[in-house]
Amino acid sequence: MNQKKFERIVEQAIADLPEEFRARLENVAVLIEEEPGEELLKDLGMDEDEELFGLFDGEPLTERSGDVSMGGVASGPARVYIFRGPLLRSFTDEPELRDEIRDTLVHEIGHFFGLDDDEMPY
C-alpha cells in the first residue's frame, strides 16, 4: 500500500472519532513514521521480533498543570505516532489493517487522556 493511501486511512480513523474526543485533540499531532527506531524498541523492552504499531509521546491531560478544560499548560506538544511498516507487515488484508489503525489510534489517544494499558478499550 502506498504512503498516500495509508495516510488517508489514518485521516479517516481520526475523522471517525467521536466529536467530543476530536475537539480535545487540537494540540496533539498524529504523525506517521515508517518504523520505530531500534533505540525506542530497546527502551520499551521489546524483542526484535515484536512489532510496535503506535506510540503516545507527551504529557497526558491528567498530568497537565492548571485546568485542562480551560487550556491548562503542558510541558510540550503531545504526539501520537503510527508506525506504517509494522502495520503493513502484520495486516495484509485492508479491512483488518483499517481496524488495527483505528484501534491503535484509539489506544494511543487513550494514553493522552490519561488511561493506562489495562484501562484501554482496545
C-alpha positions as a LaTeX table, in Angstrom:
\begin{tabular}{lrrr}
\hline
Residue & $x$ (\AA) & $y$ (\AA) & $z$ (\AA) \\
\hline
Met1 & 0.00 & 0.00 & 0.00 \\
Asn2 & 1.40 & 3.38 & $-0.94$ \\
Gln3 & 2.02 & 6.18 & 1.57 \\
Lys4 & $-0.88$ & 8.38 & 0.38 \\
Lys5 & $-3.47$ & 5.62 & 0.78 \\
Phe6 & $-2.11$ & 4.77 & 4.22 \\
Glu7 & $-2.33$ & 8.47 & 5.21 \\
Arg8 & $-5.94$ & 8.60 & 4.03 \\
Ile9 & $-6.80$ & 5.60 & 6.22 \\
Val10 & $-5.23$ & 7.31 & 9.25 \\
Glu11 & $-7.03$ & 10.57 & 8.44 \\
Gln12 & $-10.33$ & 8.70 & 8.19 \\
Ala13 & $-9.70$ & 6.99 & 11.53 \\
Ile14 & $-9.20$ & 10.42 & 13.11 \\
Ala15 & $-12.32$ & 11.79 & 11.42 \\
Asp16 & $-14.34$ & 8.83 & 12.72 \\
Leu17 & $-13.51$ & 9.60 & 16.36 \\
Pro18 & $-16.45$ & 10.99 & 18.34 \\
Glu19 & $-16.52$ & 14.79 & 18.21 \\
Glu20 & $-16.11$ & 15.17 & 21.99 \\
Phe21 & $-12.71$ & 13.46 & 21.71 \\
Arg22 & $-11.61$ & 15.06 & 18.42 \\
Ala23 & $-12.28$ & 18.51 & 19.89 \\
Arg24 & $-9.77$ & 17.85 & 22.69 \\
Leu25 & $-7.03$ & 16.76 & 20.24 \\
Glu26 & $-6.30$ & 20.15 & 18.69 \\
Asn27 & $-2.84$ & 20.23 & 20.33 \\
Val28 & $-1.98$ & 16.60 & 19.55 \\
Ala29 & $-0.02$ & 15.83 & 16.39 \\
Val30 & $-0.69$ & 12.47 & 14.76 \\
Leu31 & 2.47 & 11.51 & 12.89 \\
Ile32 & 3.05 & 8.60 & 10.54 \\
Glu33 & 6.54 & 7.13 & 10.74 \\
Glu34 & 7.82 & 4.25 & 8.65 \\
Glu35 & 9.49 & 2.35 & 11.52 \\
Pro36 & 10.13 & 2.80 & 15.23 \\
Gly37 & 13.80 & 3.26 & 15.96 \\
Glu38 & 15.90 & 0.44 & 17.40 \\
Glu39 & 16.68 & 2.54 & 20.47 \\
Leu40 & 12.96 & 3.12 & 21.11 \\
Leu41 & 12.23 & $-0.61$ & 20.90 \\
Lys42 & 15.12 & $-1.28$ & 23.27 \\
Asp43 & 13.89 & 1.39 & 25.70 \\
Leu44 & 10.43 & $-0.22$ & 25.66 \\
Gly45 & 11.94 & $-3.64$ & 26.36 \\
Met46 & 10.60 & $-5.11$ & 23.13 \\
Asp47 & 12.12 & $-8.14$ & 21.42 \\
Glu48 & 13.38 & $-7.76$ & 17.85 \\
Asp49 & 10.54 & $-9.97$ & 16.57 \\
Glu50 & 7.82 & $-7.80$ & 18.18 \\
Glu51 & 6.05 & $-5.11$ & 16.17 \\
Leu52 & 5.18 & $-1.68$ & 17.56 \\
Phe53 & 2.14 & $-0.17$ & 15.83 \\
Gly54 & 1.88 & 3.13 & 17.67 \\
Leu55 & 3.19 & 5.26 & 20.49 \\
Phe56 & 2.00 & 8.21 & 22.56 \\
Asp57 & 4.70 & 10.74 & 23.40 \\
Gly58 & 3.79 & 13.61 & 25.66 \\
Glu59 & 2.14 & 14.61 & 28.87 \\
Pro60 & $-1.33$ & 13.13 & 29.47 \\
Leu61 & $-4.17$ & 15.56 & 30.12 \\
Thr62 & $-4.43$ & 14.21 & 33.67 \\
Glu63 & $-0.89$ & 15.41 & 34.44 \\
Arg64 & $-1.04$ & 18.88 & 32.92 \\
Ser65 & $-0.91$ & 21.88 & 35.20 \\
Gly66 & $-3.90$ & 24.15 & 35.55 \\
Asp67 & $-7.45$ & 23.47 & 34.46 \\
Val68 & $-7.01$ & 21.46 & 31.27 \\
Ser69 & $-10.58$ & 22.10 & 30.17 \\
Met70 & $-9.67$ & 25.79 & 30.22 \\
Gly71 & $-6.41$ & 25.30 & 28.32 \\
Gly72 & $-4.12$ & 24.02 & 31.08 \\
Val73 & $-0.42$ & 24.26 & 30.36 \\
Ala74 & 1.52 & 21.23 & 29.12 \\
Ser75 & 5.28 & 20.77 & 29.24 \\
Gly76 & 5.39 & 20.29 & 25.47 \\
Pro77 & 3.41 & 19.14 & 22.47 \\
Ala78 & 1.78 & 15.73 & 22.58 \\
Arg79 & 2.35 & 13.35 & 19.68 \\
Val80 & 0.80 & 10.10 & 18.57 \\
Tyr81 & 2.99 & 8.04 & 16.26 \\
Ile82 & 1.54 & 5.46 & 13.89 \\
Phe83 & 4.21 & 3.10 & 12.52 \\
Arg84 & 3.42 & 2.18 & 8.92 \\
Gly85 & 5.94 & $-0.63$ & 8.36 \\
Pro86 & 4.90 & $-2.84$ & 11.29 \\
Leu87 & 1.22 & $-2.36$ & 10.47 \\
Leu88 & 1.67 & $-3.26$ & 6.80 \\
Arg89 & 3.76 & $-6.32$ & 7.67 \\
Ser90 & 1.22 & $-7.56$ & 10.19 \\
Phe91 & $-2.02$ & $-6.84$ & 8.32 \\
Thr92 & $-2.17$ & $-7.62$ & 4.61 \\
Asp93 & $-5.98$ & $-7.58$ & 4.50 \\
Glu94 & $-7.10$ & $-3.96$ & 4.05 \\
Pro95 & $-10.21$ & $-4.16$ & 6.28 \\
Glu96 & $-8.11$ & $-5.70$ & 9.06 \\
Leu97 & $-5.46$ & $-3.02$ & 8.54 \\
Arg98 & $-8.10$ & $-0.27$ & 8.81 \\
Asp99 & $-9.43$ & $-1.83$ & 12.02 \\
Glu100 & $-5.95$ & $-2.07$ & 13.53 \\
Ile101 & $-5.08$ & 1.52 & 12.60 \\
Arg102 & $-8.30$ & 2.66 & 14.30 \\
Asp103 & $-7.61$ & 0.50 & 17.36 \\
Thr104 & $-4.01$ & 1.72 & 17.58 \\
Leu105 & $-5.08$ & 5.35 & 17.25 \\
Val106 & $-7.75$ & 4.95 & 19.95 \\
His107 & $-5.25$ & 3.18 & 22.22 \\
Glu108 & $-2.60$ & 5.89 & 21.88 \\
Ile109 & $-5.14$ & 8.70 & 22.27 \\
Gly110 & $-6.31$ & 6.89 & 25.39 \\
His111 & $-2.84$ & 7.48 & 26.84 \\
Phe112 & $-3.25$ & 11.20 & 26.03 \\
Phe113 & $-6.47$ & 11.16 & 28.08 \\
Gly114 & $-4.59$ & 9.50 & 30.96 \\
Leu115 & $-5.64$ & 5.86 & 30.57 \\
Asp116 & $-3.25$ & 3.04 & 31.37 \\
Asp117 & $-2.93$ & $-0.02$ & 29.11 \\
Asp118 & $-5.28$ & $-2.06$ & 31.29 \\
Glu119 & $-7.98$ & 0.63 & 31.05 \\
Met120 & $-8.00$ & 0.79 & 27.24 \\
Pro121 & $-10.98$ & $-0.26$ & 25.14 \\
Tyr122 & $-8.52$ & $-1.95$ & 22.70 \\
\hline
\end{tabular}
